[in-house]
Amino acid sequence: MSASQTSDDPTLLVKIFGKDRPGITAGLFDTLAAYSVDVVDIEQVVTRGRMVLCVLVTQPPDGLEGDLRATVHSWAESMKMQAEIISGRGDNRPRGLGRSLVTVLGHPLTAEATARIAARITGAGGNIDRIFRLAKYPVTAVEFAVSGVETEPLRTALATEAAALGVDVAVVGAGLHRRAQRLVVMDVDSTLIQDEVIELFARHAGCEDKVAEVTAAAMRGELDFEESLHARVGLLAGLDASVVDKVRSEVRLTPGARTLIRTLKRLGYQVGVVSGGFTQVTDDLQERLGLDFAQANTLEIVDGKLTGRVNGEIVDRAGKARLLRRFAAEAGVPLSQTVAIGDGANDLDMLNAAGLGVAFNAKPVVREAAHTAVNVPFLDTVLYLLGITREEVEAADAHVED
């Protein structure tokens, strides 16, 4: 709206809809240009080849509105489109205070789930200003721009609904920070990779069942992590150090892990890992994936054998949060601009300390405590929570291949 125009000035909403083809937008504005109108707002959406183009313009000079209407309808008919013109006053009503972006992931995303999420947004006092699809595979991801309610109460209102529906919902504050440089820090075992590294070592030591039992209890929060770590590592005493290379070769990245890291790095993000596992594996992952930061425990090796002990400070639940803060300081990124991803109870402090904590295929206690949860087996779906579309990912990949 021009500076001289008030919210009560007459305006016309011109709506064009029909089969999309090149030249529609340019043709409409060529038609409107003859009537000396100013553009107040524009919105265009194309879904399955069908276009809806809405243009809000100032009222033309006295006596020309009827001619404008007739000319627009005639032009639309010539383009095999339909036109609707609605008189009114001013622009859109101001958006309410409190701006959030709600990302919904479904596999599939059902009409029932969408209806209930939308109803819960309304029930929390929010208004849906815009909806945009971020991805259609490997999951359907859509983003709602919501106003009228603060981010935290909206996040709380949607968390219960999302769990009941079996969809993933992330709520973040809208603003310039959405595209600002960020730091993403991930857990490793069962997050960046599909495996529990200590269980891979245990398989070679013939004590996999015993180690897995202790690991599961620790991840459920039933055991102190440091105590359980020493107990599990102790079972590896005497194992030949050559097993390290074997374990590295056995590690399986989570589907989408390479895409996630590659895309984040291209966008200028810094990416790190913190692990209750071992540097003998995370150092290798850092080199292979081009990670900016990596920290884990270190298996002690003496005379070519594992001693059953670890060296240095233990990376436990509190240690992961501490490392997140350290990495953020080194990266020059405010803690509010960090994203943490993890699956176990020992990730909770890190998830809660981050600006956005993502529980990835996590245990129930972690899903309930984290800012948001992702329950599909594709790590790159985290990109959608950051507002990055599948098309942007694919375009970046194609550009590099060219």
Secondary structure, DSSP 8 states (H G I E B T S, - for coil): --TT--TTSEEEEEEEEEE--TTHHHHHHHHHHTTT--EEEEEEEEETTEEEEEEEEE--STT-HHHHHHHHHHHHHHTT-EEEEEEEESSS----S-EEEEEEEETT--HHHHHHHHHHHHHTT-EEEEEEEEE-SSSEEEEEEEESS-HHHHHHHHHHHHHHHT-EEEEEE-SGGGGS--EEEE-TBTTTBSS-HHHHHHHHHT-HHHHHHHHHHHHTTSS-HHHHHHHHHHTTTT-BTTHHHHHHHH--B-TTHHHHHHHHHHTT-EEEEEEEEEHHHHHHHHHHHT-SEEEEEEEEEETTEEEEEEESS---HHHHHHHHHHHHHHHT--GGGEEEEE-SGGGHHHHHHSSEEEEES--HHHHHHSSEEE-SS-GGGHHHHTT--HHHHHHHHHHHH-
